[in-house]
Amino acid sequence: MRRAGVILALDVNGTKRAVEVVGQTAEYIDAIKVGYPLVLSAGLGVITELKQFSLPIIADFKVADVPHVSAEICRLATEAGADFVIVQGVMGRDVVEACSKVASLFVVSDMSHPGALDYISGHNTEIAGHAAKFAEGIVAPATRPQTIKTLRGIIGDLVVISPGVKAQGAEVGSAISAGADFEIIGRAICNSPDPRGAAKQIKNEIKSS
Protein backbone atom coordinates (compact mmCIF):
# COMPACT_ATOMS: atom_id res chain seq x y z
CA MET A 1 0.00 0.00 0.00
CA ARG A 2 1.09 3.55 -0.69
CA ARG A 3 1.67 5.43 2.54
CA ALA A 4 -0.04 8.64 3.74
CA GLY A 5 -3.50 7.71 2.57
CA VAL A 6 -7.07 6.72 3.36
CA ILE A 7 -8.41 3.31 4.33
CA LEU A 8 -12.16 3.09 3.82
CA ALA A 9 -13.90 1.35 6.71
CA LEU A 10 -16.76 -0.16 4.74
CA ASP A 11 -19.40 0.36 7.42
CA VAL A 12 -22.39 -0.79 5.38
CA ASN A 13 -24.53 -3.91 5.18
CA GLY A 14 -25.01 -6.10 2.12
CA THR A 15 -22.90 -6.78 -0.95
CA LYS A 16 -24.85 -4.41 -3.20
CA ARG A 17 -24.28 -1.38 -0.99
CA ALA A 18 -20.66 -2.33 -0.36
CA VAL A 19 -19.93 -2.50 -4.08
CA GLU A 20 -21.76 0.79 -4.68
CA VAL A 21 -19.76 2.69 -2.07
CA VAL A 22 -16.39 1.32 -3.15
CA GLY A 23 -17.27 1.95 -6.79
CA GLN A 24 -17.93 5.60 -5.96
CA THR A 25 -14.83 6.10 -3.83
CA ALA A 26 -12.13 3.79 -5.21
CA GLU A 27 -10.28 6.66 -6.89
CA TYR A 28 -9.66 8.34 -3.55
CA ILE A 29 -8.96 5.45 -1.18
CA ASP A 30 -5.90 3.26 -0.72
CA ALA A 31 -7.44 0.16 0.88
CA ILE A 32 -10.76 -1.29 2.02
CA LYS A 33 -11.42 -2.43 5.59
CA VAL A 34 -14.20 -5.01 5.92
CA GLY A 35 -15.65 -5.70 9.36
CA TYR A 36 -17.98 -8.21 10.96
CA PRO A 37 -21.27 -6.35 10.31
CA LEU A 38 -20.69 -6.43 6.55
CA VAL A 39 -19.54 -10.05 6.53
CA LEU A 40 -22.42 -11.15 8.77
CA SER A 41 -24.92 -9.43 6.49
CA ALA A 42 -23.36 -10.41 3.16
CA GLY A 43 -21.23 -13.48 3.81
CA LEU A 44 -17.49 -13.95 3.55
CA GLY A 45 -17.85 -13.89 -0.24
CA VAL A 46 -18.21 -10.10 -0.11
CA ILE A 47 -14.42 -9.98 0.26
CA THR A 48 -14.04 -11.93 -2.96
CA GLU A 49 -16.55 -9.62 -4.67
CA LEU A 50 -14.58 -6.53 -3.64
CA LYS A 51 -11.39 -7.85 -5.24
CA GLN A 52 -12.70 -6.43 -8.54
CA PHE A 53 -11.51 -2.99 -7.42
CA SER A 54 -7.84 -4.06 -7.18
CA LEU A 55 -7.41 -2.45 -3.77
CA PRO A 56 -5.86 -4.11 -0.71
CA ILE A 57 -8.55 -5.60 1.53
CA ILE A 58 -8.16 -5.70 5.30
CA ALA A 59 -10.39 -8.15 7.17
CA ASP A 60 -11.08 -6.33 10.41
CA PHE A 61 -12.14 -9.30 12.48
CA LYS A 62 -10.14 -8.28 15.56
CA VAL A 63 -9.40 -11.96 15.96
CA ALA A 64 -9.46 -12.89 19.63
CA ASP A 65 -9.55 -16.61 20.38
CA VAL A 66 -7.13 -19.37 21.32
CA PRO A 67 -4.25 -19.79 18.85
CA HIS A 68 -5.58 -22.61 16.66
CA VAL A 69 -9.04 -21.05 16.32
CA SER A 70 -7.60 -17.61 15.65
CA ALA A 71 -5.32 -19.04 12.97
CA GLU A 72 -8.26 -20.78 11.29
CA ILE A 73 -10.24 -17.52 11.18
CA CYS A 74 -7.25 -15.82 9.57
CA ARG A 75 -6.82 -18.64 7.07
CA LEU A 76 -10.45 -18.46 5.98
CA ALA A 77 -10.29 -14.68 5.58
CA THR A 78 -7.14 -14.96 3.47
CA GLU A 79 -8.66 -17.75 1.40
CA ALA A 80 -11.62 -15.46 0.63
CA GLY A 81 -9.23 -12.81 -0.69
CA ALA A 82 -8.25 -10.66 2.28
CA ASP A 83 -4.74 -9.25 1.93
CA PHE A 84 -4.44 -8.54 5.66
CA VAL A 85 -6.27 -9.61 8.81
CA ILE A 86 -6.57 -7.57 12.00
CA VAL A 87 -5.81 -9.49 15.21
CA GLN A 88 -6.29 -8.39 18.82
CA GLY A 89 -2.81 -8.06 20.26
CA VAL A 90 -4.09 -8.22 23.82
CA MET A 91 -4.69 -11.95 23.27
CA GLY A 92 -0.96 -12.51 23.60
CA ARG A 93 2.14 -13.46 21.68
CA ASP A 94 1.08 -17.05 20.97
CA VAL A 95 -2.11 -15.95 19.18
CA VAL A 96 -0.30 -13.33 17.11
CA GLU A 97 2.44 -15.79 16.18
CA ALA A 98 -0.05 -18.51 15.18
CA CYS A 99 -1.99 -16.11 12.99
CA SER A 100 1.17 -14.80 11.35
CA LYS A 101 1.84 -18.27 9.93
CA VAL A 102 -1.31 -18.15 7.77
CA ALA A 103 -1.96 -14.45 7.12
CA SER A 104 -0.40 -11.01 6.86
CA LEU A 105 -1.41 -9.15 10.00
CA PHE A 106 -2.20 -5.82 11.51
CA VAL A 107 -2.18 -6.08 15.29
CA VAL A 108 -4.47 -3.96 17.45
CA SER A 109 -2.04 -2.33 19.88
CA ASP A 110 -4.57 0.12 21.27
CA MET A 111 -8.10 1.29 20.46
CA SER A 112 -9.78 4.63 19.90
CA HIS A 113 -12.72 4.41 22.33
CA PRO A 114 -12.54 5.56 25.99
CA GLY A 115 -12.94 2.02 27.34
CA ALA A 116 -9.57 1.04 25.88
CA LEU A 117 -7.99 2.90 28.77
CA ASP A 118 -9.42 0.30 31.17
CA TYR A 119 -7.27 -2.59 29.94
CA ILE A 120 -5.58 -2.40 26.53
CA SER A 121 -3.80 0.95 26.70
CA GLY A 122 -1.71 -0.07 29.69
CA HIS A 123 -0.12 -2.84 27.64
CA ASN A 124 0.15 -1.17 24.24
CA THR A 125 3.95 -1.04 24.20
CA GLU A 126 4.22 -4.77 24.93
CA ILE A 127 1.68 -5.52 22.22
CA ALA A 128 3.56 -3.37 19.73
CA GLY A 129 6.71 -5.29 20.57
CA HIS A 130 5.02 -8.56 19.62
CA ALA A 131 3.67 -6.98 16.45
CA ALA A 132 7.15 -5.90 15.44
CA LYS A 133 8.14 -9.57 15.31
CA PHE A 134 5.12 -11.07 13.56
CA ALA A 135 3.08 -8.44 11.72
CA GLU A 136 3.14 -5.99 8.84
CA GLY A 137 1.87 -3.23 11.08
CA ILE A 138 -0.31 -2.12 13.96
CA VAL A 139 -3.60 -0.40 14.62
CA ALA A 140 -3.14 2.68 16.83
CA PRO A 141 -5.79 5.28 17.71
CA ALA A 142 -6.01 8.62 15.94
CA THR A 143 -7.74 9.89 19.08
CA ARG A 144 -4.47 9.57 21.02
CA PRO A 145 -1.65 10.97 18.87
CA GLN A 146 0.94 10.61 21.62
CA THR A 147 0.28 6.87 21.62
CA ILE A 148 0.99 6.78 17.88
CA LYS A 149 4.31 8.56 18.46
CA THR A 150 5.28 6.18 21.26
CA LEU A 151 4.39 3.02 19.35
CA ARG A 152 6.10 4.26 16.20
CA GLY A 153 9.30 4.32 18.20
CA ILE A 154 8.85 0.63 19.01
CA ILE A 155 7.85 -0.75 15.61
CA GLY A 156 10.16 1.28 13.38
CA ASP A 157 9.14 1.18 9.72
CA LEU A 158 6.11 -1.08 10.11
CA VAL A 159 2.82 0.35 8.88
CA VAL A 160 0.56 2.21 11.32
CA ILE A 161 -3.15 2.44 10.51
CA SER A 162 -5.33 4.68 12.67
CA PRO A 163 -9.08 4.65 13.33
CA GLY A 164 -11.04 7.33 15.16
CA VAL A 165 -10.92 10.06 12.50
CA LYS A 166 -13.96 12.33 12.03
CA ALA A 167 -16.82 10.45 13.74
CA GLN A 168 -14.81 9.75 16.92
CA GLY A 169 -13.32 13.23 17.04
CA ALA A 170 -9.82 13.12 15.57
CA GLU A 171 -9.17 15.62 12.79
CA VAL A 172 -8.27 14.47 9.29
CA GLY A 173 -4.49 14.41 8.95
CA SER A 174 -3.80 14.43 12.69
CA ALA A 175 -2.83 10.76 12.92
CA ILE A 176 -0.51 11.00 9.94
CA SER A 177 1.09 14.09 11.47
CA ALA A 178 1.71 12.00 14.61
CA GLY A 179 3.41 9.22 12.66
CA ALA A 180 0.66 7.02 11.22
CA ASP A 181 0.72 5.91 7.59
CA PHE A 182 -3.02 5.63 6.93
CA GLU A 183 -6.14 7.04 8.50
CA ILE A 184 -9.17 4.76 8.69
CA ILE A 185 -12.41 6.57 7.90
CA GLY A 186 -15.82 4.95 7.68
CA ARG A 187 -18.99 6.75 8.69
CA ALA A 188 -17.91 10.15 7.36
CA ILE A 189 -17.76 8.57 3.90
CA CYS A 190 -20.27 5.72 4.00
CA ASN A 191 -23.05 7.78 5.63
CA SER A 192 -22.50 10.81 3.42
CA PRO A 193 -25.12 11.58 0.76
CA ASP A 194 -22.12 11.90 -1.56
CA PRO A 195 -19.54 9.23 -0.64
CA ARG A 196 -17.35 10.10 -3.63
CA GLY A 197 -17.24 13.77 -2.73
CA ALA A 198 -16.56 13.01 0.92
CA ALA A 199 -13.70 10.64 0.05
CA LYS A 200 -12.21 13.17 -2.37
CA GLN A 201 -12.30 15.94 0.21
CA ILE A 202 -10.72 13.76 2.89
CA LYS A 203 -7.98 12.57 0.54
CA ASN A 204 -7.17 16.17 -0.38
CA GLU A 205 -7.05 17.15 3.29
CA ILE A 206 -4.63 14.33 4.02
CA LYS A 207 -2.42 15.34 1.11
CA SER A 208 -2.18 18.86 2.49
CA SER A 209 -1.71 17.86 6.14
C-alpha angles and dihedrals in degrees: 000000000000111000128239096041150111128280112198112223098211096218097174136103126240133025095260094057092042092055091045094053095045090045090056096045107031093104091062104038132076101203142000123238114204119195138190098271091060094043092046091051098041107022130245089287090077087079090056090047092053092055087084089080094061093227126131111264122213116199103214098200095136086219110219116166138098114304101264094046092045091051091051091052089051092047093052092048091050091046089055090055107271112149093199136016126208115228129189106247093199088074089076143249096293093058093047092047093049092050092047090063092064105027145026106254146211110195122212103233095169138350136233101232124089093247091066087077089066096067120341102052093060090062101037096113092053090048091050089052091057090046091054089062101043112019144066091229149324141259111236127172122260086204090069108044093174089061090054090052092049095047092045087061090057101044100039113196098000116122119267118203118188131203126189099072119144104342094048094042109261115127121242109266095018096105093048090049088054093052107278121133100210136021117218113221125176122147095037088062105027095047094044118108084228109038092174093053092046092050092047092051093048092048090051091049091052091049090054097042 
